[in-house]
């Protein structure tokens, strides 16, 4: 039988939820940083960044409130712009 390290403790359900939430937050943060950096560096988007960020936050709130569906937005990106996410 393999010995367990005395320093390892079993993760609780709360630990797993926290780790999952942190992973999601980190992923969203990384995606935003990448998209905004490419917009500024490659497409001269610097004049639009503050307004773009306001619109992103506004759309995020509309999604949270159920007024806009994430699947509908993905469908628009796919059908009108050939962007598959």
Protein Blocks (a to p, Z undefined) as FASTA:
>chain_A
ZZddfkbccddfklmmmmmmmmmmmmmmmmmmmmmmmmmmmnopmmmmmmmmmmmmmmmm
mmmnopacfklmmmmmmmmnopaZZ
